[in-house]
């Protein structure tokens, strides 16, 4: 397989490639992510093989709208409020997966979901037409990539394309589990647990 080098101007081509089942490394706010459509269950397993990732480490979903979250997750009123408050932004929320979606994830009843805050990524996902899996664009256990060169060092010939260039990196998104009685911070970044808890308490009042 030849790994194509794309520019940001190739948005339509990238979206078509992903929609048709291809894997393309795209720029996010911190590292390169490996975009794959979630419409085909088999793509998840193929993505695991490309990244050489253990089956017990789930991939995160990236969406372009809050409606896409509700299409795959069971969302409570409080969770919906937190979605509208903090998304899009540097936050990943963990929701309960709807039982009738991604049924191949038999041992995983939750989904980690982030809404893209980059206009290019939002537009790409919208053109794909459904949420995308977006793990980091590297082999499992190897350094995360902040340039197309670093992506190609690890994945050349294994993926369909990569966006040319580099990114400066930054603080990772915060990850909060919303599925229990209490909000649990799994990784704190720009958005703090205190901020999410405060918003939740104000909503309950």
Backbone as CSV, one residue per row, in Angstrom:
resi,resn,N_x,N_y,N_z,CA_x,CA_y,CA_z,C_x,C_y,C_z
1,UNK,0.841,-1.195,0.000,0.000,0.000,0.000,0.880,1.252,0.000
2,UNK,0.535,2.197,-0.839,1.238,3.467,-0.860,0.553,4.436,0.100
3,UNK,1.327,5.072,0.961,0.776,6.068,1.869,0.845,7.435,1.198
4,UNK,-0.307,7.998,0.892,-0.375,9.281,0.209,-0.119,10.439,1.178
5,UNK,0.503,11.488,0.668,0.735,12.708,1.439,-0.326,13.726,1.029
6,UNK,-1.150,14.141,1.983,-2.223,15.094,1.698,-1.918,16.442,2.333
7,UNK,-2.507,17.472,1.762,-2.473,18.812,2.355,-3.844,19.097,2.963
8,UNK,-3.928,20.120,3.788,-5.209,20.474,4.391,-6.257,20.817,3.331
9,UNK,-5.788,21.280,2.186,-6.709,21.621,1.096,-7.389,20.383,0.510
10,UNK,-6.870,19.206,0.819,-7.418,17.948,0.293,-8.520,17.380,1.196
11,UNK,-9.269,18.251,1.833,-10.295,17.827,2.790,-11.269,16.827,2.177
12,UNK,-11.741,17.100,0.969,-12.720,16.226,0.325,-12.138,14.842,0.074
13,UNK,-10.906,14.805,-0.381,-10.246,13.527,-0.667,-10.045,12.728,0.611
14,UNK,-9.605,13.405,1.672,-9.391,12.725,2.957,-10.704,12.155,3.479
15,UNK,-11.769,12.969,3.434,-13.077,12.510,3.920,-13.569,11.309,3.112
16,UNK,-13.396,11.356,1.803,-13.820,10.237,0.952,-13.023,8.977,1.280
17,UNK,-11.725,9.141,1.503,-10.869,7.995,1.831,-11.325,7.334,3.124
18,UNK,-11.588,8.149,4.147,-12.033,7.614,5.435,-13.420,6.997,5.309
19,UNK,-14.303,7.665,4.585,-15.667,7.151,4.417,-15.670,5.795,3.719
20,UNK,-14.713,5.584,2.829,-14.637,4.338,2.077,-13.828,3.259,2.795
21,UNK,-13.436,3.532,4.045,-12.755,2.500,4.832,-11.255,2.634,4.936
22,UNK,-10.710,3.759,4.465,-9.270,3.973,4.574,-8.872,4.604,5.890
23,UNK,-7.578,4.563,6.192,-7.025,5.159,7.408,-6.140,6.343,7.020
24,UNK,-6.419,7.506,7.616,-5.622,8.693,7.325,-5.188,9.354,8.630
25,UNK,-3.901,9.640,8.756,-3.377,10.340,9.925,-3.617,11.831,9.749
26,UNK,-4.343,12.411,10.710,-4.702,13.829,10.620,-4.158,14.582,11.829
27,UNK,-4.104,15.895,11.703,-3.610,16.736,12.792,-4.709,16.964,13.820
28,UNK,-4.363,16.835,15.095,-5.253,17.256,16.164,-4.534,18.369,16.927
29,UNK,-5.079,18.789,18.060,-4.460,19.896,18.780,-3.197,19.492,19.528
30,UNK,-2.945,18.206,19.672,-1.762,17.771,20.431,-0.846,16.840,19.643
31,UNK,-1.398,15.792,19.040,-0.607,14.833,18.263,-1.378,14.471,16.996
32,UNK,-0.734,13.710,16.119,-1.448,13.182,14.961,-2.364,12.054,15.420
33,UNK,-3.588,12.039,14.881,-4.536,10.976,15.174,-4.812,10.171,13.924
34,UNK,-5.123,8.892,14.086,-5.367,8.007,12.954,-6.867,7.832,12.769
35,UNK,-7.404,8.491,11.749,-8.850,8.535,11.527,-9.337,7.305,10.779
36,UNK,-10.398,6.695,11.325,-11.044,5.542,10.697,-12.539,5.640,10.925
37,UNK,-13.318,5.363,9.905,-14.771,5.451,10.041,-15.290,4.389,11.006
38,UNK,-16.340,4.748,11.737,-16.933,3.796,12.689,-18.127,3.060,12.089
39,UNK,-18.372,3.241,10.782,-19.575,2.643,10.178,-19.423,1.145,9.939
40,UNK,-18.184,0.659,9.907,-17.915,-0.742,9.589,-17.174,-1.382,10.760
41,UNK,-17.796,-2.376,11.381,-17.198,-3.017,12.561,-15.814,-3.594,12.274
42,UNK,-15.605,-4.093,11.058,-14.331,-4.746,10.746,-13.163,-3.766,10.749
43,UNK,-13.460,-2.486,10.528,-12.396,-1.490,10.499,-11.735,-1.337,11.870
44,UNK,-12.500,-1.574,12.912,-11.957,-1.464,14.271,-10.845,-2.488,14.469
45,UNK,-11.117,-3.718,14.053,-10.115,-4.782,14.191,-8.905,-4.508,13.302
46,UNK,-9.149,-3.999,12.100,-8.037,-3.661,11.202,-7.180,-2.557,11.804
47,UNK,-7.833,-1.593,12.437,-7.113,-0.493,13.074,-6.246,-1.010,14.220
48,UNK,-6.758,-1.960,14.972,-5.964,-2.570,16.048,-4.700,-3.219,15.497
49,UNK,-4.837,-3.893,14.361,-3.689,-4.574,13.770,-2.658,-3.573,13.254
50,UNK,-3.124,-2.491,12.647,-2.209,-1.463,12.138,-1.409,-0.848,13.280
51,UNK,-2.082,-0.573,14.385,-1.418,0.050,15.524,-0.732,-0.975,16.431
52,UNK,-0.994,-2.276,16.187,-0.471,-3.342,17.047,-0.900,-3.094,18.494
53,UNK,-2.169,-2.762,18.646,-2.719,-2.356,19.943,-3.471,-3.510,20.599
54,UNK,-3.260,-3.730,21.903,-3.982,-4.803,22.597,-5.488,-4.598,22.530
55,UNK,-6.228,-5.686,22.466,-7.683,-5.614,22.329,-8.359,-4.982,23.536
56,UNK,-7.688,-5.015,24.693,-8.313,-4.473,25.907,-8.071,-2.973,26.084
57,UNK,-7.467,-2.316,25.088,-7.279,-0.862,25.134,-8.198,-0.234,24.086
58,UNK,-9.356,0.286,24.494,-10.339,0.785,23.533,-9.893,2.062,22.831
59,UNK,-10.432,2.267,21.636,-10.161,3.475,20.870,-11.176,4.559,21.225
60,UNK,-10.762,5.818,21.224,-11.708,6.911,21.445,-12.446,7.262,20.154
61,UNK,-13.640,7.806,20.320,-14.430,8.302,19.192,-14.321,9.816,19.126
62,UNK,-14.244,10.349,17.913,-14.305,11.793,17.701,-15.562,12.089,16.889
63,UNK,-16.322,13.101,17.317,-17.566,13.448,16.633,-17.501,14.894,16.161
64,UNK,-18.412,15.237,15.254,-18.484,16.610,14.750,-19.682,17.361,15.316
65,UNK,-20.550,16.659,16.061,-21.744,17.308,16.606,-22.202,16.571,17.854
66,UNK,-22.971,17.267,18.683,-23.533,16.634,19.870,-24.550,15.571,19.477
67,UNK,-25.208,15.757,18.337,-26.180,14.773,17.860,-25.509,13.427,17.585
68,UNK,-24.262,13.473,17.096,-23.546,12.228,16.847,-23.268,11.478,18.144
69,UNK,-23.049,12.203,19.228,-22.849,11.538,20.525,-24.113,10.783,20.910
70,UNK,-25.260,11.434,20.772,-26.520,10.821,21.185,-26.912,9.651,20.288
71,UNK,-26.304,9.557,19.118,-26.604,8.441,18.223,-25.919,7.149,18.660
72,UNK,-24.888,7.271,19.499,-24.134,6.072,19.893,-24.108,5.849,21.401
73,UNK,-24.486,6.858,22.190,-24.392,6.754,23.649,-25.733,7.048,24.305
74,UNK,-25.983,6.393,25.439,-27.143,6.709,26.278,-26.767,7.894,27.153
75,UNK,-27.414,9.021,26.914,-27.034,10.284,27.557,-28.115,10.730,28.537
76,UNK,-27.723,11.013,29.774,-28.660,11.522,30.772,-28.792,13.041,30.624
77,UNK,-29.757,13.621,31.342,-29.952,15.070,31.267,-28.726,15.815,31.799
78,UNK,-28.146,15.327,32.886,-26.947,15.972,33.415,-25.800,15.874,32.425
79,UNK,-25.607,14.698,31.848,-24.535,14.529,30.865,-24.755,15.434,29.658
80,UNK,-26.004,15.577,29.266,-26.322,16.456,28.132,-25.936,17.901,28.461
81,UNK,-26.207,18.322,29.690,-25.822,19.675,30.112,-24.308,19.849,30.067
82,UNK,-23.567,18.870,30.564,-22.108,18.949,30.558,-21.561,18.944,29.131
83,UNK,-22.197,18.172,28.251,-21.812,18.183,26.835,-21.926,19.584,26.258
84,UNK,-23.075,20.220,26.485,-23.312,21.549,25.925,-22.381,22.593,26.543
85,UNK,-21.948,22.355,27.779,-21.082,23.315,28.462,-19.628,23.200,28.015
86,UNK,-19.129,21.985,27.881,-17.695,21.786,27.673,-17.311,21.345,26.256
87,UNK,-18.280,21.015,25.433,-17.972,20.578,24.075,-18.470,21.574,23.037
88,UNK,-17.702,21.806,21.963,-16.374,21.226,21.708,-15.320,21.829,22.635
89,UNK,-14.271,21.083,22.849,-13.206,21.551,23.722,-12.245,20.432,24.049
90,UNK,-11.292,20.742,24.926,-10.230,19.786,25.252,-10.685,18.818,26.333
91,UNK,-11.766,18.108,26.055,-12.322,17.189,27.040,-12.891,15.960,26.352
92,UNK,-12.643,14.812,26.946,-13.234,13.546,26.521,-14.138,13.049,27.644
93,UNK,-15.403,12.778,27.313,-16.337,12.239,28.287,-16.589,10.770,27.995
94,UNK,-16.696,9.977,29.038,-17.013,8.563,28.881,-18.484,8.351,29.203
95,UNK,-19.211,7.778,28.246,-20.645,7.531,28.344,-20.913,6.033,28.282
96,UNK,-22.125,5.650,28.644,-22.592,4.292,28.415,-22.898,4.117,26.928
97,UNK,-22.406,3.043,26.365,-22.669,2.744,24.948,-24.098,2.234,24.775
98,UNK,-24.768,2.708,23.716,-26.079,2.152,23.403,-25.914,0.674,23.056
99,UNK,-26.761,-0.194,23.592,-26.579,-1.636,23.398,-26.628,-2.079,21.934
100,UNK,-27.320,-1.304,21.089,-27.480,-1.740,19.701,-26.417,-1.178,18.759
101,UNK,-25.423,-0.470,19.289,-24.339,0.023,18.429,-23.020,-0.606,18.864
102,UNK,-22.131,-0.796,17.899,-20.809,-1.375,18.162,-20.918,-2.633,19.017
103,UNK,-21.796,-3.527,18.603,-22.028,-4.742,19.395,-20.813,-5.656,19.442
104,UNK,-19.848,-5.433,18.570,-18.628,-6.236,18.595,-17.779,-5.901,19.830
105,UNK,-18.048,-4.750,20.471,-17.330,-4.388,21.697,-18.001,-5.060,22.886
106,UNK,-17.994,-6.369,22.879,-18.756,-7.159,23.857,-18.339,-6.889,25.298
107,UNK,-17.050,-6.674,25.521,-16.557,-6.486,26.883,-16.415,-5.011,27.251
108,UNK,-16.964,-4.146,26.417,-16.826,-2.702,26.644,-18.195,-2.045,26.501
109,UNK,-18.796,-1.671,27.613,-20.124,-1.065,27.540,-20.071,0.453,27.633
110,UNK,-18.863,1.016,27.504,-18.710,2.473,27.538,-17.966,2.950,26.304
111,UNK,-18.071,4.253,26.035,-17.360,4.885,24.921,-16.740,6.186,25.410
112,UNK,-15.481,6.390,25.084,-14.838,7.672,25.328,-15.015,8.543,24.091
113,UNK,-15.668,9.693,24.252,-16.034,10.509,23.095,-15.565,11.953,23.275
114,UNK,-15.001,12.487,22.215,-14.607,13.896,22.189,-15.228,14.565,20.972
115,UNK,-15.643,15.807,21.128,-16.151,16.573,19.988,-15.045,17.476,19.479
116,UNK,-14.733,17.335,18.212,-13.634,18.094,17.614,-13.882,19.591,17.730
117,UNK,-12.847,20.340,18.185,-12.973,21.789,18.239,-12.208,22.464,17.107
118,UNK,-11.496,21.687,16.319,-10.803,22.225,15.147,-11.767,22.223,13.956
119,UNK,-11.979,23.362,13.312,-12.942,23.447,12.205,-12.655,22.453,11.083
120,UNK,-11.373,22.214,10.786,-11.026,21.275,9.711,-11.451,19.858,10.083
121,UNK,-11.159,19.454,11.322,-11.528,18.112,11.771,-13.045,17.974,11.828
122,UNK,-13.728,19.007,12.315,-15.191,18.983,12.352,-15.759,18.787,10.945
123,UNK,-15.230,19.548,9.998,-15.732,19.478,8.622,-15.462,18.104,8.013
124,UNK,-14.296,17.534,8.298,-13.954,16.220,7.757,-14.902,15.151,8.273
125,UNK,-15.146,15.158,9.601,-16.040,14.154,10.186,-17.457,14.330,9.652
126,UNK,-17.884,15.577,9.513,-19.227,15.844,8.976,-19.357,15.280,7.568
127,UNK,-18.309,15.390,6.765,-18.343,14.861,5.400,-18.314,13.331,5.393
128,UNK,-17.611,12.740,6.367,-17.627,11.272,6.486,-19.048,10.798,6.785
129,UNK,-19.750,11.559,7.632,-21.158,11.268,7.884,-21.450,10.477,9.141
130,UNK,-20.411,10.129,9.889,-20.591,9.416,11.156,-19.346,9.616,12.007
131,UNK,-19.411,9.298,13.306,-18.223,9.447,14.150,-17.041,8.642,13.615
132,UNK,-15.850,9.058,13.994,-14.648,8.333,13.573,-13.883,7.862,14.812
133,UNK,-13.235,6.718,14.665,-12.258,6.302,15.674,-11.025,7.152,15.454
134,UNK,-10.440,7.677,16.532,-9.275,8.544,16.355,-8.235,8.323,17.461
135,UNK,-7.581,7.154,17.449,-6.448,6.960,18.357,-5.237,7.710,17.821
136,UNK,-4.184,7.769,18.600,-2.963,8.424,18.137,-2.364,7.646,16.964
137,UNK,-1.738,8.374,16.055,-1.214,7.775,14.816,0.206,7.255,15.033
138,UNK,0.301,6.208,15.827,1.592,5.577,16.088,1.373,4.102,16.397
139,UNK,2.434,3.337,16.342,2.345,1.947,16.784,2.281,1.924,18.294
140,UNK,1.496,1.020,18.821,1.308,0.937,20.265,2.656,0.753,20.973
141,UNK,2.907,1.612,21.969,4.152,1.530,22.713,5.281,2.362,22.141
142,UNK,5.061,2.973,20.963,6.068,3.809,20.330,5.723,5.283,20.559
143,UNK,6.661,6.202,20.319,6.387,7.627,20.559,5.212,8.132,19.724
144,UNK,4.407,9.014,20.328,3.322,9.646,19.568,3.926,10.610,18.554
145,UNK,3.208,10.806,17.456,3.746,11.582,16.343,3.228,13.012,16.358
146,UNK,4.140,13.961,16.165,3.755,15.366,16.034,4.115,15.915,14.645
147,UNK,4.454,15.018,13.730,4.739,15.430,12.350,4.414,14.286,11.405
148,UNK,4.186,14.644,10.147,3.913,13.604,9.151,5.123,12.693,8.991
149,UNK,6.316,13.241,9.171,7.537,12.425,9.070,7.537,11.347,10.148
150,UNK,7.161,11.707,11.375,7.132,10.733,12.473,6.070,9.660,12.231
151,UNK,4.932,10.068,11.648,3.891,9.090,11.317,4.427,8.082,10.316
152,UNK,5.083,8.585,9.267,5.579,7.709,8.212,6.687,6.778,8.715
153,UNK,7.475,7.225,9.676,8.521,6.365,10.237,7.943,5.084,10.822
154,UNK,6.710,5.196,11.346,6.091,4.046,12.010,5.038,3.339,11.160
155,UNK,4.352,4.083,10.299,3.170,3.524,9.634,3.198,3.596,8.116
156,UNK,4.317,3.985,7.539,4.396,4.077,6.077,4.079,2.721,5.446
157,UNK,3.170,2.718,4.488,2.772,1.490,3.815,1.662,0.737,4.520
158,UNK,1.311,1.176,5.742,0.255,0.507,6.503,-1.041,1.308,6.534
159,UNK,-0.945,2.601,6.180,-2.127,3.460,6.180,-2.265,4.121,4.811
160,UNK,-3.442,4.667,4.555,-3.720,5.210,3.225,-3.154,6.606,3.010
161,UNK,-3.046,7.392,4.084,-2.567,8.747,3.887,-2.217,9.444,5.184
162,UNK,-1.569,10.595,5.042,-1.200,11.421,6.191,-1.228,12.882,5.746
163,UNK,-1.680,13.758,6.642,-1.658,15.186,6.353,-0.232,15.701,6.520
164,UNK,0.281,16.366,5.524,1.644,16.866,5.531,1.831,17.956,6.591
165,UNK,3.005,17.967,7.224,3.323,19.051,8.142,3.681,18.580,9.527
166,UNK,3.546,19.492,10.481,3.838,19.180,11.873,2.976,20.038,12.773
167,UNK,2.869,19.619,14.029,2.115,20.385,15.010,2.983,20.578,16.239
168,UNK,2.672,21.599,17.015,3.537,21.965,18.129,3.320,21.104,19.363
169,UNK,2.241,20.294,19.359,1.929,19.500,20.538,1.261,20.372,21.586
170,UNK,0.963,19.819,22.730,0.286,20.591,23.762,-0.229,19.681,24.852
171,UNK,-1.046,20.261,25.728,-1.601,19.504,26.842,-2.713,18.588,26.329
172,UNK,-2.700,17.336,26.755,-3.721,16.382,26.331,-5.092,16.789,26.854
173,UNK,-6.123,16.299,26.198,-7.474,16.584,26.663,-7.722,15.901,28.004
174,UNK,-8.577,16.508,28.815,-8.987,15.881,30.065,-9.962,14.756,29.754
175,UNK,-9.948,13.709,30.582,-10.850,12.574,30.396,-11.650,12.382,31.680
176,UNK,-12.982,12.418,31.548,-13.857,12.262,32.704,-14.866,11.143,32.462
177,UNK,-14.967,10.246,33.423,-15.948,9.163,33.367,-17.245,9.667,33.993
178,UNK,-18.296,9.723,33.181,-19.591,10.235,33.640,-20.580,9.117,33.944
179,UNK,-20.142,7.867,33.931,-21.084,6.747,33.981,-21.469,6.321,35.391
180,UNK,-20.767,6.800,36.410,-21.064,6.380,37.781,-21.820,7.442,38.562
181,UNK,-21.955,7.218,39.840,-22.635,8.173,40.706,-21.831,9.455,40.872
182,UNK,-20.505,9.322,40.779,-19.628,10.482,40.873,-18.826,10.637,39.587
183,UNK,-18.513,11.883,39.255,-17.657,12.150,38.098,-16.223,11.795,38.476
184,UNK,-15.587,10.968,37.651,-14.226,10.507,37.941,-13.279,11.049,36.873
185,UNK,-12.201,11.663,37.320,-11.183,12.176,36.400,-10.162,11.080,36.125
186,UNK,-10.051,10.673,34.870,-9.075,9.654,34.479,-7.785,10.287,33.958
187,UNK,-7.889,11.513,33.450,-6.705,12.260,33.015,-7.073,13.738,33.016
188,UNK,-6.355,14.520,33.786,-6.666,15.941,33.864,-5.755,16.732,32.951
189,UNK,-6.364,17.580,32.150,-5.621,18.447,31.252,-6.054,19.884,31.465
190,UNK,-6.458,20.532,30.387,-6.871,21.937,30.479,-8.144,22.083,31.315
191,UNK,-9.095,21.193,31.112,-10.347,21.233,31.871,-10.152,20.469,33.178
192,UNK,-10.469,21.100,34.297,-10.231,20.490,35.597,-11.458,19.739,36.101
193,UNK,-11.211,18.788,36.985,-12.306,18.066,37.628,-13.174,19.028,38.429
194,UNK,-12.548,19.994,39.063,-13.287,20.976,39.854,-14.290,21.740,38.991
195,UNK,-13.886,22.095,37.779,-14.772,22.846,36.886,-15.984,22.016,36.478
196,UNK,-15.749,20.739,36.184,-16.850,19.862,35.764,-17.778,19.589,36.941
197,UNK,-17.202,19.332,38.102,-18.021,19.089,39.289,-18.853,20.316,39.651
198,UNK,-18.269,21.492,39.562,-18.982,22.732,39.881,-20.163,22.926,38.941
199,UNK,-19.951,22.668,37.652,-21.030,22.802,36.674,-22.132,21.807,36.959
200,UNK,-21.765,20.577,37.340,-22.750,19.556,37.646,-23.575,19.932,38.874
201,UNK,-22.927,20.481,39.895,-23.632,20.868,41.118,-24.579,22.022,40.852
202,UNK,-24.159,22.975,40.038,-25.035,24.103,39.703,-26.261,23.634,38.926
203,UNK,-26.073,22.658,38.047,-27.198,22.131,37.273,-28.201,21.423,38.185
204,UNK,-27.704,20.691,39.182,-28.567,19.947,40.081,-29.433,20.875,40.941
205,UNK,-28.940,22.097,41.192,-29.694,23.059,41.989,-30.886,23.599,41.211
